[in-house]
Amino acid sequence: MGHRILVAGTWDTKNDELGYMRDVIRAQGGEVVAMDVSVLGDPAFPVDISKHDVAAAAGSSIAAAIAAEDENTAMQIMATGAARLAARLQAEGRIDAAIVLGGTMGTDLALDLVSALPLGVPKYIVSTVSFSPMIPPERIPADVQMILWAGGLYGLNSICKASLSQAAGAVLGAARAVEPPQRDRPLIGMTSFGKTVLRYMVHLKPALEARGFEVAVFHATGMGGRAFENLAAAGAFAAVLDFAPQEVGNHLFGSAISAGPDRMMAAGQAGVPQIVSIGCHDLVDLVGWHPVPEQFRDSPFHAHNRILSSVVLDGDQRRAVARAISTRLGRAKGPVTLLVPSEGAHEWDRPGGPLQNKAGLEAFLAELRGACPSNVRLIELGCHINDAAFSDAALAIVDGWIAAGVLPGAAQAMRAG
C-alpha cells in the first residue's frame, strides 16, 4: 500500500488544480484521500470526504454555512471541520501527510488544518499568498512547508503546473522519508541564539544528555520561538530552559520578528518545569531591510546581516520587558526558577562590549526584582550568561528537580526508551 496523502481544497472551483495534484501523487505511487471544503458548489468528481462531512465535523451543516450569508463565517465552519477530520484521520492511521491548496480563503482554512497535525506529519500548503506577512506567526506550525502557487489563480497552465507538481512530489516524498520524533527519552526544550551570541548550550546539551535527556535547541528569531511554544503546548517537553526571551520584547515593541503574543506562556500553562533567564532581553530584532522605527531612531544599532538587525533598549523599555516577562511567569502552573546573571545577557553585553549598557541592565534587574511574582524563585548570579558558572547553576537546578522527583533521573530516563 502506498503512502496516503490528504488532498484538501475547494473541489468545486479548484477541481482541475486539485485533480492535477492527485494525479501526480498517484503517478508516483501514492494514494489520495480527497477532502472537499467547498460551500456553494459541488466537485466534478466524487471525493472521499464531502463538504457535508466537513461541516458536520464542525457541529454545523452546509445549509447553516450558506444561511450565514457571510463567506468568512462559512469558511470558519469548514476550517473547524477540516481540522478535526484531518486530526482524526491521522490519529487513526488513515493518512500519512496532508496538502492543502487555496487563495486567501483556502490558506486561512489550510492553516487550521495543518496546525491540527502533530510535528513530524508532513504538511504542505500551496497558496497564492505563501510567505505573505498576512500570515501571523502564531498560526504557522513548526514543520509546515509552503510553496507559492504562481500563476494559478484561475485554471491550469505550465507555470502553475510547475508549482503544483513540485508540491505533490514533495509531500509524497516527505511522507516516505520522514523520521518522526521519537519519545524514547524525556525532551528538554531550550531557546538560544548562535554561539557567537549565547554559548550555554555548548556545555548544557552534553551534560543534560548524560543525565538521560534529549535536548532540542530553538533559534529564538520568531518562528523558532513559535515552534517552541507549539511543542510546549502539546506537552512535548519534560522541562524547558527558556534562556533567550528576546521574542517577548520583539512582540512588545511591534517587531515583525515575533513569535506571537503568547510567547513564554505555553510551558507555564501546561505545568512544565521552567528555568528562565534573560538572554538578549535588551535587544529588539528588526527586519534588516525595513526602515528603523521612529521609537528606535536614536538607539544603538547592530546590523547582524542583511536580513536581521538589532537595536538596544533603554532603561524604560527594558523595565517594560521585565514586567512582561514577570506577568507571563506569574501565570505558570508548574515550578519556575528565574536565573539572572548580573554581569551581562549576551556576548556583546560585556565590559567594553559594543552593545553594553550597564545602567540599562541595572534598571532591568531592579524592575525584575520588584515585579517577580511569588510563584517564581529568583536566583541572581554574579556572572555573565556565557560563563560556565551560569550553566553550572542551571544544571544544579535540574539536578535538584531530579532529586525531588520533579524530573526523571538518568536511570529512569534511559528506561523510558
C-alpha positions as CSV (number, residue, x, y, z in Angstrom):
1,M,0.0,0.0,0.0
2,G,1.3,3.5,-0.9
3,H,1.5,6.4,1.4
4,R,-1.8,8.1,1.8
5,I,-2.0,11.9,1.2
6,L,-4.9,14.0,2.2
7,V,-5.6,16.5,-0.6
8,A,-7.9,19.2,0.6
9,G,-9.4,22.3,-1.1
10,T,-12.5,23.7,-2.7
11,W,-13.1,21.0,-5.3
12,D,-16.0,22.9,-6.8
13,T,-13.8,25.8,-8.0
14,K,-10.3,24.2,-7.9
15,N,-11.2,20.8,-9.3
16,D,-8.6,21.0,-12.1
17,E,-5.7,22.0,-9.9
18,L,-6.5,19.6,-7.1
19,G,-7.2,16.8,-9.6
20,Y,-3.8,17.5,-11.2
21,M,-2.0,17.2,-7.8
22,R,-4.0,14.0,-7.1
23,D,-2.9,12.5,-10.4
24,V,0.8,13.4,-9.8
25,I,0.7,11.8,-6.4
26,R,-0.9,8.6,-7.8
27,A,1.5,8.5,-10.7
28,Q,4.4,8.5,-8.2
29,G,2.9,5.5,-6.3
30,G,1.0,7.3,-3.6
31,E,-2.7,7.2,-2.6
32,V,-5.0,10.1,-2.2
33,V,-7.8,10.9,0.3
34,A,-9.7,13.8,-1.3
35,M,-11.4,16.3,1.1
36,D,-13.8,18.9,-0.3
37,V,-14.2,22.1,1.7
38,S,-16.5,23.9,-0.7
39,V,-19.7,25.6,0.4
40,L,-21.7,26.6,-2.6
41,G,-20.8,24.3,-5.4
42,D,-20.1,20.6,-5.9
43,P,-17.0,18.8,-7.2
44,A,-16.9,17.5,-10.7
45,F,-15.9,14.0,-9.4
46,P,-16.7,12.0,-6.3
47,V,-14.4,12.8,-3.3
48,D,-13.7,10.7,-0.2
49,I,-14.7,13.3,2.3
50,S,-17.6,15.5,1.2
51,K,-18.3,19.1,2.2
52,H,-21.2,17.8,4.2
53,D,-18.9,15.5,6.2
54,V,-16.6,18.5,6.9
55,A,-19.5,20.8,8.1
56,A,-20.9,18.1,10.3
57,A,-17.5,17.6,11.9
58,A,-17.7,21.3,13.0
59,G,-21.1,20.6,14.5
60,S,-22.8,22.5,11.7
61,S,-24.1,22.0,8.2
62,I,-23.7,23.3,4.7
63,A,-27.2,24.8,4.9
64,A,-26.1,26.7,8.0
65,A,-22.9,27.9,6.3
66,I,-24.9,29.2,3.4
67,A,-27.6,30.7,5.6
68,A,-24.9,32.8,7.4
69,E,-24.6,34.8,4.2
70,D,-21.0,35.6,5.2
71,E,-18.1,34.0,3.5
72,N,-15.8,34.4,6.5
73,T,-18.3,32.7,8.8
74,A,-18.9,29.9,6.3
75,M,-15.2,29.2,5.8
76,Q,-14.5,29.1,9.5
77,I,-17.2,26.4,9.8
78,M,-15.4,24.5,7.1
79,A,-11.9,25.2,8.7
80,T,-13.1,23.8,12.0
81,G,-14.5,20.7,10.5
82,A,-11.5,20.1,8.2
83,A,-9.0,20.4,11.1
84,R,-11.0,18.0,13.2
85,L,-11.3,15.4,10.5
86,A,-7.6,15.7,9.5
87,A,-6.6,15.1,13.1
88,R,-8.9,12.1,13.3
89,L,-7.7,10.6,10.1
90,Q,-4.1,10.9,11.1
91,A,-4.7,9.5,14.6
92,E,-6.4,6.5,13.1
93,G,-3.6,5.9,10.6
94,R,-5.7,6.7,7.6
95,I,-3.4,9.5,6.2
96,D,0.4,9.9,6.3
97,A,0.5,13.5,5.2
98,A,-1.6,16.5,4.0
99,I,-1.5,19.1,1.3
100,V,-4.0,22.0,1.0
101,L,-4.5,24.4,-1.8
102,G,-6.1,27.8,-1.9
103,G,-6.1,31.5,-2.2
104,T,-6.6,33.7,0.9
105,M,-9.8,31.8,1.9
106,G,-8.2,28.4,1.3
107,T,-5.0,29.4,3.1
108,D,-6.9,30.6,6.1
109,L,-8.5,27.2,6.3
110,A,-5.3,25.4,5.5
111,L,-3.5,26.9,8.5
112,D,-6.1,25.5,10.8
113,L,-6.0,22.1,9.1
114,V,-2.2,21.7,9.2
115,S,-2.0,23.0,12.7
116,A,-4.2,20.1,13.8
117,L,-1.5,17.6,12.7
118,P,1.4,16.7,15.0
119,L,5.1,17.6,14.4
120,G,6.5,15.0,12.0
121,V,3.4,14.6,9.9
122,P,4.3,16.2,6.5
123,K,2.1,19.2,5.9
124,Y,2.1,21.4,2.8
125,I,0.3,24.5,1.8
126,V,0.1,25.6,-1.9
127,S,-1.1,29.2,-1.8
128,T,-1.3,32.3,-3.8
129,V,-0.1,34.1,-0.6
130,S,2.6,31.8,0.6
131,F,5.2,33.7,2.8
132,S,3.0,36.7,3.0
133,P,3.1,39.0,6.0
134,M,-0.7,38.5,6.1
135,I,0.0,35.1,7.8
136,P,0.6,35.6,11.5
137,P,3.4,33.6,13.0
138,E,1.3,32.1,15.8
139,R,-0.8,30.3,13.1
140,I,2.2,28.6,11.4
141,P,3.0,25.1,12.8
142,A,6.6,24.2,13.4
143,D,7.2,22.0,10.4
144,V,4.8,23.2,7.7
145,Q,6.1,23.7,4.1
146,M,4.7,26.3,1.8
147,I,5.1,26.9,-1.9
148,L,3.8,29.9,-3.9
149,W,1.0,28.9,-6.3
150,A,2.4,31.1,-9.0
151,G,0.1,31.9,-12.0
152,G,-2.6,29.7,-10.6
153,L,-5.4,32.0,-9.6
154,Y,-7.7,30.6,-12.3
155,G,-7.1,27.4,-14.3
156,L,-4.1,25.2,-15.2
157,N,-1.1,26.4,-17.2
158,S,2.5,25.4,-17.5
159,I,3.6,28.0,-14.8
160,C,1.3,26.8,-12.1
161,K,1.8,23.1,-13.0
162,A,5.5,23.6,-12.1
163,S,4.4,24.6,-8.5
164,L,1.7,22.0,-8.2
165,S,3.8,19.1,-9.4
166,Q,6.7,20.1,-7.1
167,A,4.3,20.3,-4.1
168,A,2.7,17.0,-4.9
169,G,6.0,15.2,-5.3
170,A,7.4,16.9,-2.1
171,V,4.5,15.9,0.1
172,L,4.7,12.3,-1.1
173,G,8.5,12.3,-0.8
174,A,8.3,13.7,2.7
175,A,5.7,11.0,3.7
176,R,8.2,8.3,2.5
177,A,11.3,9.8,4.1
178,V,10.1,11.4,7.3
179,E,11.6,10.2,10.6
180,P,9.0,11.2,13.2
181,P,10.2,12.5,16.6
182,Q,11.0,9.6,19.0
183,R,9.7,9.7,22.5
184,D,12.4,7.3,23.9
185,R,13.9,9.9,26.2
186,P,12.4,12.9,28.1
187,L,12.8,16.0,26.0
188,I,14.1,19.4,27.2
189,G,13.4,22.4,25.1
190,M,15.9,25.2,25.2
191,T,15.9,28.7,23.5
192,S,19.1,30.4,22.3
193,F,20.9,32.2,19.5
194,G,24.0,31.3,17.7
195,K,27.3,30.5,19.6
196,T,28.7,34.0,18.8
197,V,26.0,35.5,21.0
198,L,24.9,32.9,23.5
199,R,27.0,29.8,24.4
200,Y,25.5,28.0,27.3
201,M,24.1,25.2,25.1
202,V,27.6,24.0,24.3
203,H,28.1,23.0,27.9
204,L,24.5,22.2,28.8
205,K,23.5,19.9,25.9
206,P,26.0,17.1,26.5
207,A,25.6,17.4,30.3
208,L,21.8,17.0,30.0
209,E,22.2,14.2,27.6
210,A,24.4,12.4,30.1
211,R,21.6,12.7,32.5
212,G,19.3,10.8,30.1
213,F,17.5,13.7,28.4
214,E,17.2,14.6,24.8
215,V,17.8,18.3,24.1
216,A,16.3,20.4,21.3
217,V,17.6,24.0,21.0
218,F,15.3,26.5,19.3
219,H,16.6,29.6,17.5
220,A,14.5,32.4,19.1
221,T,14.0,34.5,16.0
222,G,10.3,34.4,15.7
223,M,9.4,31.1,14.1
224,G,11.8,29.2,16.3
225,G,10.0,30.6,19.4
226,R,6.7,29.7,17.7
227,A,7.8,26.1,17.3
228,F,9.0,26.1,20.9
229,E,5.6,27.3,22.1
230,N,3.7,24.9,19.9
231,L,5.6,21.9,21.3
232,A,5.3,23.1,24.9
233,A,1.6,23.4,24.5
234,A,1.4,19.9,23.1
235,G,3.2,18.5,26.1
236,A,6.4,17.5,24.3
237,F,8.8,18.8,27.0
238,A,9.7,17.4,30.3
239,A,11.2,20.7,31.2
240,V,12.2,23.9,29.4
241,L,15.3,26.1,29.7
242,D,14.0,29.3,28.2
243,F,17.1,31.4,28.3
244,A,16.5,33.6,25.3
245,P,13.2,35.5,25.8
246,Q,14.0,38.3,23.3
247,E,10.9,37.5,21.3
248,V,8.8,38.8,24.3
249,G,10.4,42.3,23.7
250,N,10.2,41.9,19.9
251,H,6.4,41.5,20.2
252,L,6.0,44.2,22.9
253,F,7.7,46.8,20.6
254,G,6.0,45.8,17.4
255,S,8.8,44.0,15.6
256,A,7.8,41.8,12.6
257,I,10.2,39.2,14.1
258,S,7.6,37.9,16.5
259,A,6.7,34.6,18.0
260,G,3.2,35.9,18.7
261,P,1.5,37.3,21.8
262,D,1.7,34.1,23.9
263,R,5.5,33.7,23.8
264,M,6.7,32.3,27.2
265,M,3.2,31.1,28.2
266,A,2.7,27.6,26.8
267,A,5.0,25.8,29.1
268,G,3.6,27.5,32.2
269,Q,0.0,26.7,31.2
270,A,1.0,23.1,30.7
271,G,2.6,22.9,34.1
272,V,6.0,22.2,32.6
273,P,9.0,22.9,34.9
274,Q,10.8,26.0,33.7
275,I,14.2,27.6,34.2
276,V,14.1,31.0,32.6
277,S,16.9,33.6,32.0
278,I,17.4,36.9,30.3
279,G,19.5,36.2,27.2
280,C,19.3,39.1,24.8
281,H,16.4,40.7,26.7
282,D,17.9,44.1,26.0
283,L,17.7,43.8,22.2
284,V,14.8,44.1,19.7
285,D,15.4,42.4,16.4
286,L,14.2,44.1,13.3
287,V,13.9,43.1,9.7
288,G,17.2,44.4,8.3
289,W,15.9,45.9,5.1
290,H,13.0,47.7,6.8
291,P,13.3,51.3,7.9
292,V,14.2,51.6,11.6
293,P,11.0,52.6,13.5
294,E,10.9,56.1,14.9
295,Q,11.0,54.9,18.5
296,F,14.4,53.4,17.9
297,R,16.0,56.1,15.7
298,D,18.4,57.2,18.4
299,S,19.1,53.7,19.8
300,P,22.4,51.8,19.5
301,F,22.2,49.7,16.4
302,H,23.8,46.4,15.2
303,A,23.4,45.1,11.7
304,H,23.7,41.3,12.1
305,N,23.4,40.6,8.4
306,R,21.3,41.9,5.5
307,I,18.1,40.4,6.8
308,L,18.4,40.9,10.6
309,S,19.4,44.0,12.7
310,S,19.1,44.7,16.4
311,V,18.6,47.8,18.5
312,V,19.5,48.2,22.2
313,L,16.6,49.1,24.5
314,D,16.9,51.9,27.0
315,G,16.1,51.7,30.7
316,D,12.4,52.4,30.5
317,Q,12.0,50.0,27.6
318,R,13.9,47.3,29.5
319,R,11.6,47.8,32.5
320,A,8.6,47.2,30.3
321,V,10.2,43.9,29.1
322,A,10.9,42.9,32.8
323,R,7.2,43.5,33.6
324,A,6.1,41.5,30.5
325,I,8.3,38.5,31.5
326,S,7.1,38.6,35.1
327,T,3.5,38.7,34.1
328,R,3.9,35.6,31.9
329,L,5.8,33.7,34.5
330,G,3.2,34.6,37.1
331,R,0.6,32.6,35.3
332,A,2.7,29.4,35.3
333,K,1.1,26.3,36.9
334,G,4.5,24.4,37.3
335,P,7.7,25.2,39.1
336,V,9.7,28.3,37.7
337,T,13.2,29.4,38.5
338,L,14.4,32.7,37.1
339,L,18.1,32.6,36.8
340,V,19.6,36.1,36.4
341,P,23.3,36.6,35.5
342,S,24.0,40.2,36.7
343,E,27.2,40.7,34.5
344,G,25.6,40.5,31.1
345,A,23.0,38.9,28.9
346,H,24.9,38.1,25.7
347,E,28.4,38.2,24.3
348,W,28.1,41.8,23.1
349,D,26.9,42.8,26.6
350,R,30.3,42.6,28.4
351,P,32.6,45.3,29.8
352,G,33.9,47.1,26.8
353,G,31.4,45.2,24.6
354,P,29.9,47.1,21.6
355,L,26.3,46.9,23.0
356,Q,26.8,47.0,26.7
357,N,24.6,49.4,28.8
358,K,25.3,48.8,32.4
359,A,22.8,51.3,33.6
360,G,20.1,49.7,31.4
361,L,20.9,46.3,32.8
362,E,20.7,47.6,36.3
363,A,17.3,49.2,35.6
364,F,16.0,45.9,34.1
365,L,17.3,43.9,37.1
366,A,15.7,46.3,39.6
367,E,12.3,46.1,37.8
368,L,12.6,42.3,37.6
369,R,13.2,42.1,41.4
370,G,10.2,44.2,42.1
371,A,7.9,42.6,39.6
372,C,8.9,39.0,40.2
373,P,5.7,37.0,41.1
374,S,5.5,34.9,44.3
375,N,5.4,31.6,42.4
376,V,8.8,32.3,40.8
377,R,12.1,31.5,42.5
378,L,14.6,34.3,41.6
379,I,18.3,33.5,41.7
380,E,20.8,36.2,40.9
381,L,24.3,35.1,39.8
382,G,27.4,37.3,39.8
383,C,28.5,36.1,36.4
384,H,27.8,36.6,32.7
385,I,25.3,34.4,30.9
386,N,28.1,32.8,28.8
387,D,30.2,31.9,31.8
388,A,30.5,28.3,33.0
389,A,29.0,29.4,36.3
390,F,25.7,30.2,34.7
391,S,25.5,26.7,33.0
392,D,26.6,25.0,36.3
393,A,23.8,26.8,38.2
394,A,21.2,25.7,35.6
395,L,22.5,22.1,36.0
396,A,22.3,22.3,39.7
397,I,18.6,23.3,39.5
398,V,17.9,20.4,37.1
399,D,19.7,18.0,39.5
400,G,17.6,19.3,42.3
401,W,14.5,18.6,40.4
402,I,15.7,15.1,39.6
403,A,16.4,14.5,43.3
404,A,13.0,15.8,44.3
405,G,11.2,13.7,41.6
406,V,10.1,16.7,39.6
407,L,12.1,15.3,36.6
408,P,13.1,11.7,36.0
409,G,16.7,10.7,36.9
410,A,19.1,9.3,34.4
411,A,18.2,5.6,35.1
412,Q,14.5,6.3,34.8
413,A,15.0,8.4,31.6
414,M,17.0,5.7,30.0
415,R,14.5,3.0,31.0
416,A,11.8,5.2,29.3
417,G,13.4,4.2,26.0
